Amino acid sequence: MKIRHYIGLMLLFIVAFQSCKKDETQARLASNDAVKPAILNLDKTNLSLSKENANDTVLHLDMIQPDFGFQAAVTNVLQFGLKGDNFKTVKEVVIPSGRSAMGFTGYELNSYLLALGVPTGKASEFDVRLKSSINTKIAAVFSASASLKASPYASTSYLYVPGAYQGWDPVTAESLVSPTSNGIYTGIIAFPEANSEFKLTTERNWANSYGQTATGKIAYNSGDNIKAPRAGNLEIEVNTTANTITFKDHSWGVIGSATPKGWDADTDMKYDNANQVWKLTVNLTAGAIKFRKNHDWGTNFGGVNGSLVAGGADIAVANAGTYDIVFDLNANTYTLTKK
């Protein structure tokens, strides 16, 4: 009798323990009705952007944090979309953790809106909302949309490329340019070796940067160092709206009897992204040169009297010496300056 009573008590204890253990480990999430999205307020609904107010804070947002029904770290992302487009195309801006208020300069807001492909000098209408998420397994929630009407202005914006190729210094780093601030930046960087690492910064400092999260994908203030896929001159295209990065070969060099490698191989030039010209300082002998793209005769230039001619005649070099060469495809010119 005592044995049966003891066994019964043990079974009761085990069932009770398992019930408690299950209750302790079970994830509990508030019902859909209980989840409260963030509340977004903008201090303006209509504004005009210009170079004159580019450095001024032109828009403030205030927000009430979302409530998922339990304590968790929330990531809030401000989304700009075209009016009535239901946010099919968005420009996203991450709100720093813990912030419930934020201001944007005219320059910042202008670049966000131009990334949506709207015209300059003309008022366009936008929808703005907050996307709040905890992790990828729990659905994000969205605030009610706020309306914004603004007239962006034409501007040029830059990303900077500090990396191992130049000593990781944002101040002296090469740049990528977006002529219309539409979020698409291009430039050509000379990498000394494959897998040379770098990052992208929005200014010539380390305050904000883009890193790589997967092949061809970047993230703002997140990710690892980006790696060049191979050595040489590579054209980089960065899309900060789609958060993508691509590489392709893009080099120009001089070849010919006057060059160090003769007609057998190119001496590569370096691209000056700021002035959009190719440059080279090189020792030449008396002879001839031509300009060639990507080490191939498919695209080459000769010329006469400083003017480039596609597939044209060899360019004569009368005297041996050290020359500064500038190759300008925008102006269709070249210069050879003996030092």
Secondary structure, DSSP 8 states (H G I E B T S, - for coil): -HHHHHHHHHHHHHHHHHHHHHHHH------TTT-B--EEEES-SEEE--GGGTTSEEEEEEEE--B-SS----EEEEEEEETTSTTSSEEEEEE-TT-SEEEEEHHHHHHHHHTTT--SSS-EEEEEEEEEES-TTS--EE---EEEEEE-----EEEEE-BGGGTS-TTT-EEEEETT-SSEEEEEEEESSTT-EE-EESSSSSSSEEEEEETTEEEET-SB-EE-SSSEEEEEEEETTTTEEEEEE--EEEESTTSTTTTTS-EE-EEETTTTEEEEEEEE-SEEEEEEETTEEEEEEEEETTEEEET---EEE-S-EEEEEEEETTTTEEEEEE-
